[in-house]
Amino acid sequence: MRTVVELEGIRVAHGERTVLDVPVLGVRQGELLAVMGPNGSGKSTLLRVIGLLQAPTAGAVRFRGALVTAHDGLVVRRRMASVFQDPLLAAATVFDNVALGLRFRRIDGRRIRARVDVWLDRFSIAHLGLRQARTLSGGEAQRAALARALVVEPELLLLDEPFSALDQPTREDLMNDLGRILGEERTTTVLVTHDRAEAMVLGDRVGVLMNGRLLQVDEAAQVFRGPISEEVARFVGVETILDCRVLESAGDLSILDAGGQRVQVAQPADPGEWVRLCLRPEDVTLFPGAPKGAGASPFNRLPARVERIVRAGAHVRVVVDCGFQLVAMVTHREVEDLGLHEGALVTAHFKATAPHLLRHG
């Protein structure tokens, strides 16, 4: 697949300290690549290098296959657009802010009006066109900033934590609208974020950046369901990570000893091998009482006792002991309906396809 921008041997150093080390990275035509990592991991530095706003200490940036030099950097940069956490709107009307890039490009006035009107409408702010931009709410201002970026039809859109200053409902509405618009336009986009929900919702591919290094870049589902290391697994939301010994294996089904429990995992492994089982909390379902039913089943059914209940926003984390510590994510309503409390006896269910195995070494 064609790439819009490629990084080769990129290194950024501040004195003796390397803050970014990316041997190779390509952004494909029409995709949204979401790069996530904790604060200080190098995300903004990576975006500045891609956007030609910061020269790397070493390495090369290619745009549409051509090496970008200091001489042509400004010309290439004009083929991109950026949106930051702060919308950076001028002291002018919303319409004039969205039109800014088109006026810089000396587009005819009638064409400017037509294109701006389209993008104001697509971001549901057409009724705000004559408002002073600096009177807008945070969500409205970010919609104006995104419209200003997309109205120029950039070949590459760069998004630096664009939702982080917004409240939850506003953030979710804007994420959904932006995801729909970018999908319709097939605008090649790089998003950097510390929020895995943003990466999961928006990313076609996801990269995990830790300490300046891209530890994994893959299709979004693969990164979240099949992290390549414990470090990546913990960052993408895996809460149960357990060393297990493989007891039996037949084809793609393995039986593990997990804290004294026999656990089925739909992944091949060698009998006697030690592996690390990774299980996401949303893949675990809790039922009251002891396990019911017997015989072959695609589910693991483990007797457990509730150790701890932790409320976390819209959901509740329930930590249970089933020979090993297991974390489940449930709703507040489920806590009531299931009668969950510390010490309650429950059955933890999860499919054999839910866990992911990491090899030691």
Buried (B, 14 or more C-beta within 10 A) or exposed (E): EEBBBBBBEBBBBEEEEBBBBBEEBBBBEBBBBBBBBEEEBBBBBBBBBBBBBBEBBEBEBBBBEEEBEEEEBEEBBBBBBBBBBBBEBEEBBBBBBBBBBBEEEEBEEEEBEEBBBBBBEBBBBBEBBEBBBEEBEBBBBBBBBBBBBBBBBBBBBBBBBBBEBBEEEBBBBBBEBBBEBBEEBEBBBBBBBBBBBBBBBBBBBBBBBBBBBBBBBBEBEBBBBBBBBEBBBEBBBBBBBBBBEBBEBEEEBBBBBBBEBEBBBBBEBEEEBBBBBBBBBBBBBBBEEEBEEEEEEEBBBBBBEBBEBEEEEEBBBBBBBBBBBBBBBBEEEBBEEBEBEEEBEBBBBBBBBBBBBBEEE
